[in-house]
Amino acid sequence: MAASLLSPQPDEWVLDLCAASGGKTTHLAAQMQNQRVLIANEIHPRRVRALAENLDRCGITNAMVLNETPERLAARRKQACQSAQMRYTNSHSHPSGGIMGQVFLSTHPLVQHKLALLRDERTDPKKFRELVREISILLVYEATADLQTEPILIQTPLGRAEGRCLLEKVGLVPILRAGLVMVEGAWQMLPGAEVWHIGLSRDERTLQPMEYYSRLPVSPTVDVCLVLDPMLATGGSAVAAVDILKRWGARRIKFVGIIAAWPGLNRFTQTHPDVPVYLAAVDNHLNEAGYIVPGLGDAGDRMFGTG
C-alpha cells in the first residue's frame, strides 16, 4: 500500500527507512524500473542480512542497503547519498556487475574519522598501524553481527544471570603482508580465533596474484573464516584467497577490508557472490600501476616503513 501511494518515478531517489524484509522495497524498485537510487535501511543487524539477500534474489540492481539508526542516517545523509551515487553509477556502467547487496560499507563516525587519518600522507608507520588495528576492530564488530549464540546461566557476585555465548568458531585469514596488522585488531574482538596465513604477491607486470605461502590444516576447524586485507584493488588477491579457502572446504567466508576500488569490488562480487564484504570506503578507480585512487598508497609499505 505504501509503495503504491508513493508512486516513485524512475528519475527519483527513494529512502525506505524500515525496509526489512524487503516486500515494500521490491515493490518500490519495480516502480522505479531499476533506475536511479533506492536506499533500503534497516535498523536491526540480523534483519538487514535477510533484506540484502531478498533484494539480490529479486535481481534489484539500484538498491543500497544500510544498517543505520534514523538519527545517524540523517546526520550522515550527504555521505550516504554520495555512496549511493557511486553504487548507482557502478551498477549502470556494469550491468552484469557483482551482487552489491553483499557489500556492507560502514558509515560509523569513528570508522570514517580514523580512515581520514589513515589516508593522510603525513601519518607515520607507528600511527598507521594503530589506525589499521582500530579500524579492524570496528569492522570485525560489524562483520560478526550474525554469529550464532546459545543461552547460558552465569553466577554473578549477587545472583544468577542469563547470558549468551558464541556457538561458532572463527578463523582469521590475513593475506600477507598487509593483512597482518588487521589480525591484531581482530584478535582484540576474537581472542580465541585461530589464525592461518595466505601469502599472495602481485606480479607488477601483469597485476595478477602469485601464491607463495599457504599453511592450512588438513580440513576446516572453524565455522566462519574472515579474510583480512586492508586494500581490495584489482581484486586478484582477494579472489585467489577465497578460492583457496573454498577448495579447502570452508563453509562460510567473509572478506573484511578497509578501502576497495570499484573494479576490484566488481570482480570479487562477480566471482564470489556468496561472500559478504565489509569495508570502510569504496574509491573511484585504479591507476596504471593498479593502486587505488585516491586510496592511501601502498598499505604494506606504510605499515612497515619500507616505502
BADO-128634 format. One record per residue (C-alpha): x, y, z. Coordinates in Angstrom, 2 decimals, always signed. Layout:
BEGIN
        u        v        w
        X        Y        Z
...
***
This chain:
BEGIN
        u        v        w
    +0.00    +0.00    +0.00
    +2.73    +2.49    +0.95
    +4.68    +1.85    -2.25
    +1.55    +2.28    -4.36
    +0.68    +5.56    -2.66
    +4.21    +6.89    -3.04
    +4.32    +6.07    -6.74
    +8.04    +6.83    -7.22
    +9.26    +7.86   -10.64
   +12.34    +6.35   -12.35
   +14.28    +9.62   -12.03
   +13.75    +9.99    -8.25
   +15.88    +8.87    -5.30
   +13.90    +7.00    -2.62
   +14.70    +6.18    +1.03
   +12.93    +3.20    +2.61
   +13.73    +3.79    +6.28
   +12.42    +0.47    +7.69
   +12.96    -1.85    +4.77
   +13.14    -5.43    +6.11
   +12.22    -7.95    +4.95
   +12.06    -6.33    +1.52
    +8.49    -6.58    +0.24
    +7.92    -2.83    +0.17
   +11.41    -2.23    -1.19
   +11.00    -4.66    -4.09
    +7.66    -3.03    -4.95
    +9.33    +0.38    -4.97
   +12.21    -0.93    -7.11
    +9.75    -2.32    -9.64
    +8.04    +1.06    -9.89
   +11.43    +2.75   -10.33
   +12.29    +0.29   -13.11
   +15.74    -0.34   -11.56
   +16.73    +3.27   -12.26
   +18.25    +5.96   -10.04
   +18.82    +5.01    -6.38
   +16.73    +3.22    -3.79
   +18.26    +3.38    -0.29
   +16.96    +0.47    +1.79
   +17.67    +0.96    +5.51
   +17.04    -1.48    +8.34
   +17.96    -0.73   +11.96
   +18.25    -4.35   +13.14
   +21.57    -6.02   +12.15
   +20.10    -9.52   +11.88
   +17.21    -8.42    +9.69
   +19.43    -6.41    +7.33
   +21.08    -9.64    +6.19
   +17.70   -11.10    +5.12
   +16.87    -7.79    +3.43
   +20.06    -7.83    +1.33
   +19.54   -11.47    +0.35
   +15.92   -10.85    -0.68
   +16.87    -7.87    -2.84
   +19.60    -9.92    -4.53
   +17.18   -12.78    -5.07
   +14.77   -10.42    -6.83
   +17.51    -9.08    -9.12
   +17.32    -5.49    -7.86
   +20.34    -3.52    -9.06
   +19.61    +0.04    -7.95
   +19.35    -0.52    -4.17
   +21.90    +0.33    -1.50
   +21.39    -1.50    +1.82
   +22.23    +0.36    +5.04
   +22.10    -0.58    +8.72
   +21.64    +2.77   +10.48
   +19.50    +4.48   +13.10
   +17.33    +7.31   +11.73
   +19.43    +9.83   +13.68
   +22.74    +8.63   +12.25
   +21.26    +8.35    +8.79
   +20.04   +11.94    +8.95
   +23.39   +13.16   +10.30
   +25.28   +11.44    +7.51
   +22.77   +11.83    +4.68
   +25.30   +13.58    +2.43
   +27.84   +10.77    +2.67
   +25.11    +8.15    +2.23
   +23.91    +9.83    -0.93
   +27.46   +10.04    -2.28
   +27.95    +6.33    -1.61
   +24.60    +5.58    -3.21
   +25.58    +7.61    -6.27
   +28.75    +5.51    -6.64
   +26.58    +2.38    -6.29
   +24.20    +3.65    -8.98
   +27.00    +4.61   -11.36
   +28.67    +1.25   -10.86
   +25.57    -0.85   -11.43
   +24.61    +1.01   -14.56
   +28.12    +1.15   -16.00
   +28.49    -2.58   -15.43
   +25.02    -4.19   -15.87
   +26.45    -7.64   -15.21
   +28.34    -6.46   -12.12
   +28.54    -8.20    -8.76
   +25.81    -8.66    -6.16
   +26.27    -5.40    -4.29
   +23.73    -6.37    -1.61
   +26.62    -8.40    -0.16
   +28.76    -5.28    +0.28
   +28.49    -3.51    +3.64
   +30.01    -0.04    +3.78
   +30.48    +1.32    +7.29
   +29.40    +4.90    +7.83
   +30.20    +4.84   +11.55
   +31.69    +8.20   +12.61
   +34.67    +6.55   +14.33
   +35.49    +4.47   +11.25
   +35.30    +7.49    +8.97
   +37.37    +9.68   +11.33
   +40.12    +7.09   +11.64
   +40.02    +6.44    +7.90
   +40.72   +10.11    +7.21
   +43.79    +9.95    +9.47
   +44.89    +6.71    +7.80
   +44.76    +8.25    +4.33
   +46.83   +11.28    +5.33
   +50.32   +11.07    +3.80
   +51.75   +12.65    +6.97
   +50.72    +9.68    +9.15
   +53.86    +7.83   +10.29
   +54.13    +3.99   +10.29
   +53.50    +3.60   +14.03
   +50.32    +5.66   +13.91
   +49.32    +3.99   +10.64
   +49.48    +0.54   +12.27
   +47.48    +1.76   +15.26
   +44.76    +3.12   +12.98
   +44.60    -0.11   +10.95
   +44.17    -2.07   +14.20
   +41.44    +0.28   +15.45
   +39.50    +0.28   +12.18
   +39.80    -3.51   +12.04
   +38.20    -3.81   +15.48
   +35.22    -1.75   +14.34
   +34.79    -3.58   +11.03
   +35.10    -7.03   +12.61
   +32.43    -5.98   +15.11
   +30.09    -5.37   +12.18
   +31.15    -8.50   +10.27
   +30.36   -10.77   +13.23
   +26.89    -9.40   +13.99
   +25.23   -12.60   +12.73
   +27.32   -15.16   +14.63
   +25.14   -17.73   +16.35
   +24.96   -17.83   +20.15
   +23.36   -20.01   +22.81
   +21.90   -19.08   +26.20
   +23.88   -19.78   +29.37
   +23.41   -19.13   +33.10
   +26.15   -17.22   +34.93
   +26.73   -16.76   +38.63
   +27.47   -13.10   +39.43
   +28.60   -11.86   +42.87
   +24.95   -11.01   +43.58
   +22.99   -13.78   +41.92
   +22.39   -15.74   +38.74
   +22.05   -14.04   +35.36
   +21.20   -15.15   +31.87
   +23.81   -14.60   +29.19
   +24.80   -15.82   +25.76
   +27.99   -17.40   +24.44
   +29.25   -17.91   +20.90
   +28.40   -21.21   +19.23
   +30.53   -20.68   +16.13
   +34.32   -20.80   +15.89
   +36.01   -18.11   +13.82
   +39.23   -18.31   +11.86
   +41.25   -15.27   +10.79
   +42.96   -15.46    +7.40
   +45.23   -12.45    +6.75
   +46.62   -12.01    +3.25
   +50.34   -11.35    +3.71
   +51.77    -8.93    +4.37
   +49.35    -6.04    +4.83
   +46.70    -8.23    +6.44
   +48.97    -8.98    +9.41
   +48.19    -5.76   +11.28
   +44.45    -6.33   +10.82
   +44.82    -9.60   +12.76
   +45.92    -7.68   +15.84
   +42.69    -5.70   +15.78
   +40.51    -8.73   +15.04
   +42.12   -10.62   +17.92
   +41.01    -7.88   +20.29
   +37.43    -8.87   +19.47
   +38.04   -12.62   +18.99
   +40.94   -13.64   +21.27
   +40.19   -17.33   +20.77
   +40.21   -17.19   +16.97
   +42.58   -19.42   +15.01
   +44.89   -17.68   +12.53
   +46.14   -19.03    +9.21
   +48.28   -17.09    +6.77
   +47.97   -16.96    +2.99
   +50.88   -15.39    +1.12
   +49.96   -13.71    -2.17
   +52.12   -11.24    -4.03
   +51.15    -9.23    -7.08
   +53.06    -9.52   -10.32
   +53.83    -5.86   -11.03
   +53.76    -6.52   -14.78
   +50.52    -8.49   -15.11
   +48.92    -7.31   -11.79
   +47.91   -10.96   -11.20
   +48.31   -12.67    -7.79
   +51.02   -15.24    -7.19
   +50.69   -17.63    -4.23
   +53.92   -18.14    -2.30
   +52.67   -19.38    +1.09
   +49.64   -21.24    +2.42
   +49.60   -23.34    +5.56
   +46.09   -24.56    +6.33
   +45.06   -27.61    +8.43
   +44.05   -30.76    +6.58
   +40.36   -29.83    +6.94
   +38.48   -26.78    +8.27
   +38.34   -26.48   +12.06
   +36.14   -23.38   +12.24
   +32.64   -22.33   +11.18
   +33.43   -18.89    +9.76
   +36.57   -17.57    +8.03
   +37.34   -13.85    +7.97
   +39.72   -12.95    +5.15
   +41.66    -9.82    +6.15
   +43.31    -7.44    +3.68
   +43.18    -3.64    +4.01
   +43.10    -2.97    +0.25
   +40.85    -4.55    -2.37
   +42.33    -3.02    -5.53
   +42.27    -5.26    -8.61
   +40.57    -7.97    -6.56
   +43.07   -10.61    -7.63
   +44.49   -11.45    -4.21
   +41.09   -11.47    -2.50
   +39.60   -13.73    -5.19
   +42.59   -16.09    -5.00
   +42.44   -16.27    -1.19
   +38.75   -17.17    -1.21
   +39.40   -19.72    -3.99
   +41.96   -21.39    -1.71
   +39.56   -21.44    +1.26
   +36.71   -22.87    -0.80
   +38.91   -25.64    -2.19
   +39.93   -26.34    +1.41
   +36.24   -26.76    +2.32
   +35.47   -23.58    +4.30
   +31.72   -23.35    +4.85
   +31.26   -19.62    +5.48
   +33.66   -16.91    +4.35
   +33.60   -13.14    +4.79
   +36.01   -10.53    +3.48
   +37.00    -7.64    +5.76
   +38.96    -4.78    +4.19
   +39.36    -1.06    +4.64
   +39.35    +0.50    +1.15
   +38.24    -1.01    -2.17
   +38.09    +0.27    -5.73
   +35.06    -0.39    -7.89
   +36.93    -2.54   -10.47
   +38.25    -4.94    -7.83
   +34.97    -4.96    -5.89
   +33.06    -5.83    -9.05
   +35.49    -8.62    -9.86
   +35.24   -10.05    -6.35
   +31.45    -9.98    -6.12
   +31.09   -11.49    -9.59
   +33.46   -14.35    -8.73
   +32.26   -14.93    -5.17
   +28.70   -13.58    -4.88
   +28.16   -15.66    -1.72
   +30.93   -13.91    +0.25
   +29.91   -10.75    +2.17
   +32.34    -7.82    +2.01
   +32.84    -5.33    +4.85
   +34.60    -2.04    +4.05
   +35.18    +1.48    +5.31
   +35.25    +3.09    +1.82
   +34.99    +2.42    -1.90
   +37.14    +4.66    -4.10
   +36.66    +5.53    -7.74
   +39.36    +3.83    -9.77
   +42.83    +2.31   -10.11
   +45.88    +3.95   -11.65
   +48.03    +2.30   -14.30
   +50.07    +0.55   -11.60
   +46.95    -0.99   -10.04
   +46.83    +1.26    -6.95
   +43.56    +2.60    -5.59
   +42.95    +6.31    -6.26
   +42.77    +8.32    -4.07
   +43.34    +5.39    -1.69
   +46.19    +5.69    +0.80
   +49.22    +4.45    -1.14
   +50.88    +1.07    -0.57
   +49.41    -0.18    +2.72
   +52.25    -2.63    +3.39
   +54.95    -0.05    +2.83
   +53.19    +2.47    +5.05
   +52.68    -0.08    +7.82
   +56.27    -1.29    +7.91
   +58.09    +1.86    +6.79
   +59.50    +0.21    +3.66
   +58.27    +2.68    +1.05
***
